[in-house]
Amino acid sequence: MKIGAVFPQLEIGADPTVVRDWVTTVERAGYSHVLAYDHVLGADPANRPGWAGYTHKSLFHEVFVLFGYFAAITTELELVVGVLVLPQRQTALAAKQAAEVDVLSGGRLRLGVGIGWNPVEYQALGVPFKQRGALLEEQVDVLRKLWSEPVISYDGKFHQIVEAGLNPLPGRQIPVWFGGSADAVLRRTGRIGDGWMPQGPPDDNARAQLETIRAAAVEAGRDPAEIGFEARLTLGNVPEQDWRTYVDSWRELGATHLTVNTMNMGLSKPEDHAEVLRDVLPKLS
């Protein structure tokens, strides 16, 4: 199982030196990959009673720009988006940005995608919120065609492309993983996904979800063993004495990857995240 680190975007700030030092420390420590979340806009909760979740004060670095930066200052780390809210983005542009990061990083991008939950972002970006599930699946088909062929034509429900293509091409199919826990997401992962990104613990519910994915893969004529699973260990939510057991339990369920999240630990300085990650990896490997 490969172990990576979650980029602590909510607590690291915008100082480029701190961001650089974090990722170089993570690479030197021996992590296999870094994972960053995606949000474009945060809602102001002042006139939204009961608002829960991220706000306009939540700092999110834009993932493709961030990974372009990481591509230049790292050599081995896989760069993982976990996850891109794909339906609120123009598909051909997302394909272009992903291809560019993959080219500049030497083929180190892994693209997690999901439908998101925030209607405020969708409204501001001009995309119907209720259509996001149906749109996502067609988007993945378009992405893969754009990445693999110099010129494509596509006539779908949401996309019309006539004899056009990307340049540069990534030279491979960038892995597309799905985030989310709804049955539709699990079945979609089994049918067309390269992997799945659960966020819960390694319990009986996770086991059942994995079986749903594997069954959908078999039904689609795919080998379930070819589908990856990326678990997440949030250090602040699990007692320290249980960290190793948590990781081993995911190994037993067949997880191929796991990321370590240092947010919500009460760390006082942005650079403390890198120090915790440096110290904790030997305890988990």
N, C-alpha and C positions, 0 to 999 in steps of 0.2 A: 504494500500500500504506500503510495506516494503522499508525503506530508507537505502542505503548503501553508501560507500565511495570508490572513485577511488584511488588506490595506485598511488601516484604521481611520478612514476619511472623516468621520464625525469628530475625531479628537486630535487629529494630527495638525490641523491648520493649513495655511497656504504658503508657508515659507518654503521655497524650492530647495533650500539647503537641507532642511529637516526631512523633506520628502526623499531627496537623494540619499541622505545618510540612512534612512529607514530601509530603502530597497537594497542598497549595497550591503548593509548589515545582514539582511535576510538571506541574500545570495551567499555571502561568505559563511553564514551559519550552516548552510547545507540544505535549506528548503528547496523543494523541487519546483514550486510555483507560487505566484501571488494572485490573489483574487480581489477584485474591486466591485463594489456595488454600483448601480446606476440610478440616478434621478436627475432630471433636467430642472424642474421647478419645485419649490416648496411653498405650500399654502400658508398665508397669514391666518392664524386661528382667531384673531381678534373678533371677527364678525361671523365665526363659524362655531357656535356652541357645541361642545361635545367632540370637537375635532381630536382625533387620535392619530399618531404617526408623525412623520417628519414635517417640519415647518420651513418657513423661509430662512430661519436661522440655522438650519442643518446644512453643514458644508459638504458638498459633493463635488469632487473633481470629475470633469467630463472624461469618461473612460477611454475613448479612443485617443484623445490628446494626451492623457496621462500615460497610456501605454506607448505612444510614440516617444515620449520622454524616457520611459523605462527601457525601451528598445535600444536607445543610444548609450545607456549607462550600465546595462547588464549584458551578460553573454550567454547564460544558460537557463535562467528562470523562464518557465512557461508563464504566459500572461493570460489570465483567465477572467472573463467578464461574468459576474455571478449575481444578478443576471441583467442583460440589456432588456429594457422594456421596448421590445421591437415594434409592436403595433403602433406606437405613437411616433415612429420615425419613418421617413421616406425610405422605401426598401432599397432602391438602387444606390442611394447615398450611403446607407448603412453597409451595403455590400462593398462599395468603393473604400470606405473608411477601414473596414475590417481587412480587406485585401492589402491595403497600404501598410497597416500595422504588421500584418503577417510577413510581407515582403521585407520591411525595414528591420524586423526582428529576426529574420532568418527562419521563418516558419514556426514561431513560438506562440501563436495566438490560439486560444480555445474560447469559443463564443457560447456562453450561456444565454438563453433567451427566455422571456416570460411575458405574460400579459399585463402585469402590474395591477395596482389596486386604486390608484389615485385619479379620480375623475377631473380634478382641477388641472393636472398636467395635460390630460387628453383635450380638455376644452381649449386650453391656451395654445396647444400645438395643432388644433384644427382637425382632430381625428375623433370619429364617433366612438364613445366608450363602449357601447353595447356590442359593437361588431368586432371587438379586439380578438376574441378567441378564434373566430372563423378566419380573420385576416392573418393571424400568426402562422397558421399552417401553410397557407399559400405563400407567405413571405419566405418561409424556409425553402420552399421549392424554387422560388425565384433566385434567392441567394445562391443556392447550389448550382443552378444553371449559369448564372453570371460568373461564378468562380471557375467554371470548368470549360466554358466555350468562348472563343473570341467574339463571336457574334451570335445573338439569340433573337428569336421572336417569341413572344409570350402573349397569349390571349386568355386571361383569367377573369374571375369575378371582380378582382380588385386591381389587377395590373394589366396594362397593355404596353408591350414593348415591341417595336418593329425594327428588326435588323440593326441592333445596337449592342455594344459590349464594353467591358471594362479594359483598361490598360493602365498599369500593369496588372496581370493576373497573378494570383498567389502561387500558382504552380502545383496546387493540391486542393483537396476538399478540406477547408477549415472545419474542425470538429464543431458540431452544433449540439449543445446539451440543453435540456429543459429544466426549468425551475418551477416549483409548485407542487401541491399535494392533491389536487382534485383528481377524480377518477379519469376525467378527460385528458389531463396532463399525463397521467401514468400510462394510459393506453397510447397516447400520441408518442411518448418516449419509446414504448415497445415497438411501435410501427415504423417510426422514422428517425428516432433520436440516436445520437452517438453516446449519450449519457444522461444521467439524472442527478439533480442537486437537492437532496432532502435537507430540511433544517431541524427536524425533530431528533429525539434520542434513539438509540439502537434498541427499540423495544418490539413488542409483538405487532404494534401498528406498522412500524417500519418494515418488519418482515412480510406482513401482508401486502404492503405497497410494492415491495420488490417482487413478490410473486405475481401481482397484477401486471407489472411491466414485463416480466419474463413470459407470462402466458400470452400477452399481446404480441410479443416478438415471435414466439413460436407460431401463432396464428397467422402472422404476416410472412412466414417463411424465413425468418431471420434466426441467427444463432444468439441466444440470450447472453452467452459468455462474451460477446463482442460489445456489449453495452456497459459503459462505466458508471460508477456511482461515487459521488463526492459528498462525504459527510462533513459536518462542521462541529468543532468543539469550541464553545464559547467559555473561556476559562473562568470568567466571572460568574457563570451560572452553574458550574459543577465544582464541588469541593475538591481541593487539590489532591487529596488522597485517592480520589476516584478518577483522576484524569487518565491514568494508564488503563484502568478497567474499561472506561468509556471507549477509548481508542481500540482496545483489543476486541470489544464487543462488536464494533463496526467491522473489524477485520473478519470476524467469524461470520458476519452476514454477507460478506463478499464485497465490501467497499474497496474500490480501486484507488481512491484518493480521499484525503481528509485535510481540511483547512483549520488552522488555529486562529481564533478571534480573540484579540486582547482588549476590545472595547468593553465598557461597562465594568472595568476592574477598579475604577477610582484612581487611575494613574494620574499623577500631578503634572507631568511634563510630557509634551509630544514625543520626545526622544525616548521616554521610558518604554514605549511600545516595542521598539527595536530591541532594547535590552532584555525585556521579558522573553521575547521570541528567541533570542540567542541562547538564553539559559534553559528554556523549557524543552527544546527539541530532543536533547539526549534522554530526557525522561519518557518520551513518547515512542521513540524509535525501537 
